[in-house]
Amino acid sequence: MTDKVTLTELIHRRSSVFIDEFVDRYSPMAISWNDEDRIHITFGRDSLEVTSEPIVPDPENPSRAIMGGGRATPYRNDVAALTMPIDVAERLAISLLKMVSQTRDRKKSEIEPK
Protein backbone atom coordinates (compact mmCIF):
# COMPACT_ATOMS: atom_id res chain seq x y z
CA MET A 1 0.00 0.00 0.00
CA THR A 2 1.26 3.51 -0.85
CA ASP A 3 1.03 6.21 1.79
CA LYS A 4 -0.55 9.50 0.74
CA VAL A 5 1.81 12.47 1.03
CA THR A 6 0.41 15.96 1.54
CA LEU A 7 2.70 18.86 0.70
CA THR A 8 2.49 21.92 2.92
CA GLU A 9 5.39 23.73 1.32
CA LEU A 10 6.90 23.83 -2.16
CA ILE A 11 10.68 24.24 -2.10
CA HIS A 12 12.15 26.51 -4.80
CA ARG A 13 15.45 25.49 -6.40
CA ARG A 14 17.32 27.62 -8.88
CA SER A 15 18.14 26.10 -12.24
CA SER A 16 21.81 25.91 -13.19
CA VAL A 17 21.01 28.57 -15.81
CA PHE A 18 18.93 30.81 -13.51
CA ILE A 19 19.35 34.51 -14.30
CA ASP A 20 18.83 37.56 -12.12
CA GLU A 21 19.09 40.58 -14.38
CA PHE A 22 17.64 44.07 -14.73
CA VAL A 23 15.50 44.47 -17.86
CA ASP A 24 13.58 47.45 -19.18
CA ARG A 25 12.65 46.21 -22.63
CA TYR A 26 10.77 43.24 -24.00
CA SER A 27 9.76 41.84 -27.37
CA PRO A 28 6.62 39.67 -27.23
CA MET A 29 5.18 37.44 -29.93
CA ALA A 30 2.55 34.74 -30.20
CA ILE A 31 3.72 31.47 -31.72
CA SER A 32 2.29 28.08 -32.49
CA TRP A 33 4.33 25.00 -31.71
CA ASN A 34 3.05 21.45 -32.30
CA ASP A 35 -0.47 22.83 -32.76
CA GLU A 36 -0.31 24.62 -29.38
CA ASP A 37 -0.46 28.41 -29.11
CA ARG A 38 2.17 29.96 -26.88
CA ILE A 39 3.55 33.33 -25.92
CA HIS A 40 7.25 34.01 -26.44
CA ILE A 41 8.86 37.03 -24.75
CA THR A 42 12.46 38.15 -25.05
CA PHE A 43 13.54 40.39 -22.16
CA GLY A 44 16.48 42.75 -22.34
CA ARG A 45 17.86 46.23 -21.86
CA ASP A 46 19.39 48.79 -24.16
CA SER A 47 23.11 49.26 -23.68
CA LEU A 48 25.98 51.22 -25.12
CA GLU A 49 29.32 49.61 -25.91
CA VAL A 50 32.35 51.86 -26.16
CA THR A 51 34.27 50.39 -29.09
CA SER A 52 37.31 52.70 -29.14
CA GLU A 53 38.83 55.86 -27.69
CA PRO A 54 41.57 57.82 -29.44
CA ILE A 55 44.66 58.82 -27.49
CA VAL A 56 45.27 62.50 -28.19
CA PRO A 57 47.59 65.25 -26.88
CA ASP A 58 46.23 67.15 -23.88
CA PRO A 59 45.36 70.68 -25.15
CA GLU A 60 46.57 72.14 -21.83
CA ASN A 61 49.85 70.16 -21.79
CA PRO A 62 51.09 68.89 -25.18
CA SER A 63 53.63 66.58 -23.53
CA ARG A 64 50.80 64.63 -21.94
CA ALA A 65 48.27 62.30 -23.63
CA ILE A 66 44.58 62.03 -22.77
CA MET A 67 41.65 60.01 -24.03
CA GLY A 68 39.58 61.77 -26.68
CA GLY A 69 35.92 61.31 -27.53
CA GLY A 70 35.31 57.66 -28.25
CA ARG A 71 33.12 55.67 -30.56
CA ALA A 72 30.18 53.77 -29.14
CA THR A 73 27.69 51.28 -30.51
CA PRO A 74 24.18 51.04 -29.09
CA TYR A 75 22.66 47.58 -28.88
CA ARG A 76 19.89 45.58 -27.22
CA ASN A 77 21.31 43.17 -24.65
CA ASP A 78 18.88 40.21 -24.67
CA VAL A 79 19.13 38.51 -21.28
CA ALA A 80 16.32 35.93 -21.41
CA ALA A 81 13.73 34.50 -23.76
CA LEU A 82 10.79 32.65 -22.24
CA THR A 83 8.02 30.68 -23.92
CA MET A 84 4.84 29.79 -22.04
CA PRO A 85 1.40 28.36 -22.70
CA ILE A 86 -1.42 30.88 -23.21
CA ASP A 87 -3.07 30.12 -19.84
CA VAL A 88 0.21 30.73 -17.99
CA ALA A 89 0.73 33.99 -19.92
CA GLU A 90 -2.80 35.08 -19.00
CA ARG A 91 -2.26 34.36 -15.29
CA LEU A 92 1.09 36.18 -15.45
CA ALA A 93 -0.57 39.20 -17.09
CA ILE A 94 -3.24 39.32 -14.37
CA SER A 95 -0.61 38.99 -11.62
CA LEU A 96 1.50 41.77 -13.13
CA LEU A 97 -1.51 44.09 -13.42
CA LYS A 98 -2.42 43.44 -9.78
CA MET A 99 1.15 44.12 -8.65
CA VAL A 100 1.33 47.35 -10.67
CA SER A 101 -2.01 48.51 -9.25
CA GLN A 102 -0.96 47.71 -5.67
CA THR A 103 2.35 49.51 -6.12
CA ARG A 104 0.67 52.60 -7.57
CA ASP A 105 -1.95 52.61 -4.79
CA ARG A 106 0.80 52.34 -2.16
CA LYS A 107 2.83 55.17 -3.73
CA LYS A 108 -0.30 57.30 -4.00
CA SER A 109 -1.13 56.75 -0.32
CA GLU A 110 2.45 57.69 0.67
CA ILE A 111 2.13 61.02 -1.17
CA GLU A 112 -1.36 61.99 0.01
CA PRO A 113 -1.51 64.04 3.21
CA LYS A 114 -3.03 62.26 6.22
Buried (B, 14 or more C-beta within 10 A) or exposed (E): EEEEEEEEEEEEEEEEEEEEEEBEEBEEEEEEEEEEEBBBBBBBBEEEEEEEEEEEEEEEEEEEEEEEEEEEEEEEEBBBEBBBEEEEBEEBEEEEEEEEEEEEEEEEEEEEEE
